[in-house]
Amino acid sequence: MTGARRFRGDPYLKSCTARVVAVSARGIEPDRTVFAPRGGGQPGDTGRLHRADGVAVRIVDARQGEGPATVVHVPAPDAPALAVGDLVTAELDGGTVATPTGVSTPPCTYCPAWSWRR
């Protein structure tokens, strides 16, 4: 199930379990995620990847991976390293799911002063 974007099935899902399938200079790629990548002017999600032993890796950005369904998680510079095969729980920071949904609505759809642009 490489690259499963769990947020597409449930946009309010805040966490999921995953296995790290790749680690590179770009970041960490789990086999599934709740993190939405940056795109269309929206920022990438932020949060943490928690290992079973309690180690937490802070994720400062999520970006589109090489494949169409892959998301690369960019760790903070001081974050501990993860290895291929590590089992993790991907957890979003509070508010990162709902915030961009209101930002993407153009002003012309709800403000009469912008109606001349339609």
N, C-alpha and C positions, 0 to 999 in steps of 0.2 A: 504494500500500500504506500509506495514512495510518493511523497508530495501531496498527501491528502490534506486538503484545505478544509478543516473542520468548521471554520467560521461560515462557510457557504451554506451548510445545512442548517445551522443555528447561529444567527448573527449575535446572539447574546451569550453564547457559550464563553466562559471565562478561563477554562482550563481543560487540558487533556493529557493523557499519557502518550509518550513517544519514545522512539529509539533513535539515537544519533546515527545517521548513515554517512555523513561526510563532515570533515572539518578542514577548512582552508584559510587562506589569508583573508578571504571575503567574509568568513564567519562560519556559523554552525548550521548544518542542515539536518533537521529531524525528519522522520518518515511521515509525520503528520503534525499539524499545528493549529492553534487558534489565532495566531498572529497574522494580521493582514499586512501585505507589503505596501510600501509607499507607491503611489501612482495617481495620476490624474489630479495632481495638486494636493493630494492628501498625504499626511505624514505616515510613516510606518508605525505599527504598534510597538509598544514598549512593555517590558515586564521582566519575568525571570524564568530560567530553566532550573528546576530543583532536581538534584540527584537523590537517590534513595538514602544515601548516607548523610543527608542534610546540607550538603554543599549547594549554594545557590549562585547561579551565574546571572548577573544583571544584563538584560538585553536593552540596548539603547536605540535600536532601529531594526526594522524588518524590510528586506528588499527582495525583489523578484529574483529567483534563481535561474540557472541555465535552462531548465525545462519549463514548460508552461504551467505546471502544477507545483513547482518547488518554491519554497520560501527560505531565504538565507537569513538567519538571526545574527545580528551584529552585536557581539559582546562589548561591554565596557572595557576600556584599556586595562584596568586593574583586575579584571574578572579571572577567576580560576579557570583552568583549561578543562575541556571535556574531550573525551575520546570516542572514536567510532565504536558503536556497540553499547554505549552508556544508555541506561534507561532513565528518562527524565519526565517530570511533569512540567508542561509548558503552562505558565500562568500569566495572564495579562494584568497590567497595573489597572487600578480602578479608574473608570471613566474613559478609557481609551477606545472602547467600542462605540459608545453612544455619542461622544463629542463630535467626531467628524461628520456624522449623519446630518446634523443641523447646519454645519458649515457649508456643505455642498449645495444647498438650495440657493439659486440665484435670486437676487433682490427683486427682479422683475416679476416673479411669480407670486409675491405676497405684498408688494408695496405699490399702491395706486400711482404714486409719483413716478414710477418707472414704466407705467403702462404705455407711454409713447414709444417705447423701444420695441414693442411687440409687433 
